[in-house]
């Protein structure tokens, strides 16, 4: 559907450009963000933007790519891989939306070594804020 294409197209646009202003139109005000390294869900556009911008700085390097995507009317599951400090990272973004706004964004990552590296790198960025 048109909405599906726009939401995912806009998300990919953010991934490619790292233009944070794209997130303003893409994320729902009450979005719930599920981090692979933080126990409790993060609620709201402000904190979610912080996490996604930090992640873009850490993950979206020249090795980052989506290798598989599955969509339906309100969900997309996007599998990605990249390399960071010589460590292979494989993960899945589970994106849920209503109308044209993302309402839930869940990130799952493997293997353990990559989760620990991601936690360390993300903390360095988020603590500065």
C-alpha positions as CSV (number, residue, x, y, z in Angstrom):
1,X,0.0,0.0,0.0
2,X,1.0,3.7,-0.4
3,X,1.5,4.2,3.4
4,X,3.7,1.2,3.7
5,X,5.9,2.4,0.9
6,X,6.1,5.9,2.3
7,X,6.9,4.8,5.9
8,X,9.6,2.4,4.8
9,X,10.9,4.7,2.1
10,X,11.2,7.5,4.6
11,X,13.0,5.2,7.0
12,X,15.5,4.1,4.4
13,X,16.0,7.8,3.5
14,X,17.0,8.5,7.1
15,X,19.3,5.5,7.1
16,X,21.0,6.7,3.9
17,X,21.2,10.4,4.8
18,X,21.3,10.4,8.6
19,X,19.1,13.6,8.3
20,X,17.4,13.8,11.7
21,X,14.7,16.1,10.4
22,X,13.2,13.1,8.6
23,X,12.4,11.6,12.0
24,X,10.2,14.6,13.0
25,X,7.6,13.6,10.3
26,X,8.1,9.9,10.6
27,X,7.8,9.1,14.3
28,X,4.6,9.2,16.3
29,X,4.5,11.5,19.3
30,X,4.0,8.5,21.6
31,X,6.3,6.1,19.8
32,X,7.7,3.2,21.9
33,X,11.3,2.3,21.3
34,X,12.7,-1.1,22.3
35,X,16.5,-1.1,22.5
36,X,18.5,-4.4,22.3
37,X,20.5,-3.2,25.4
38,X,18.1,-1.2,27.6
39,X,15.6,-3.2,29.7
40,X,12.7,-0.9,29.7
41,X,10.9,0.5,26.6
42,X,11.6,4.1,25.9
43,X,8.5,6.1,25.3
44,X,8.1,9.3,23.3
45,X,9.5,11.0,20.2
46,X,12.3,12.9,22.0
47,X,14.0,9.9,23.6
48,X,13.4,7.7,20.5
49,X,15.1,10.3,18.3
50,X,18.1,10.4,20.6
51,X,18.5,6.6,20.3
52,X,17.9,6.5,16.6
53,X,20.4,9.4,15.9
54,X,23.0,7.7,18.2
55,X,22.4,4.4,16.4
56,X,22.8,6.1,13.0
57,X,26.2,7.4,14.1
58,X,27.3,4.0,15.3
59,X,25.8,1.6,12.8
60,X,25.1,3.4,9.5
61,X,28.7,3.1,8.2
62,X,29.6,1.9,4.7
63,X,29.1,-1.8,5.6
64,X,25.5,-1.3,6.9
65,X,22.8,-2.8,4.6
66,X,19.4,-4.3,4.9
67,X,19.5,-7.8,3.6
68,X,15.9,-8.9,3.9
69,X,12.5,-7.2,4.4
70,X,9.0,-8.5,5.1
71,X,6.1,-6.1,5.1
72,X,2.4,-6.3,5.8
73,X,-0.2,-3.6,6.3
74,X,1.1,-2.1,9.5
75,X,4.5,-3.9,10.1
76,X,7.9,-4.3,8.6
77,X,10.6,-6.6,9.6
78,X,13.9,-5.4,8.2
79,X,17.0,-7.6,8.7
80,X,20.3,-5.8,8.6
81,X,24.0,-6.5,8.9
82,X,27.1,-4.5,9.2
83,X,30.6,-4.6,10.7
84,X,31.9,-2.5,13.5
85,X,35.5,-2.6,14.8
86,X,35.9,-5.9,12.9
87,X,32.9,-7.5,14.6
88,X,29.9,-8.8,12.6
89,X,26.5,-7.4,13.6
90,X,23.3,-9.0,12.5
91,X,20.0,-7.5,13.6
92,X,16.3,-6.9,12.9
93,X,14.3,-3.7,13.1
94,X,10.6,-4.5,13.8
95,X,8.7,-1.4,12.7
96,X,5.0,-0.8,13.4
97,X,3.0,2.1,12.2
98,X,-0.4,3.6,12.1
99,X,-1.3,5.9,9.2
100,X,2.1,7.3,8.2
101,X,3.7,7.5,11.6
102,X,5.9,4.8,13.3
103,X,4.3,3.9,16.6
104,X,6.8,1.1,17.7
105,X,10.4,0.4,16.8
106,X,12.1,-2.7,18.2
107,X,15.7,-3.6,17.5
108,X,17.0,-7.1,18.1
109,X,20.7,-7.8,17.6
110,X,23.0,-10.9,17.5
111,X,25.6,-12.3,18.3
112,X,26.3,-11.4,22.0
113,X,29.7,-9.9,21.2
114,X,28.1,-7.4,18.9
115,X,25.4,-6.5,21.5
116,X,28.1,-5.7,24.0
117,X,30.0,-3.6,21.5
118,X,26.9,-1.8,20.5
119,X,26.0,-1.1,24.1
120,X,29.5,0.4,24.7
121,X,29.4,2.6,21.5
122,X,25.9,3.8,22.1
123,X,26.6,4.6,25.7
124,X,29.6,6.8,24.6
125,X,27.3,8.9,22.5
126,X,24.2,9.0,24.7
127,X,26.2,9.9,27.9
128,X,27.6,13.0,26.1
129,X,24.1,14.3,25.6
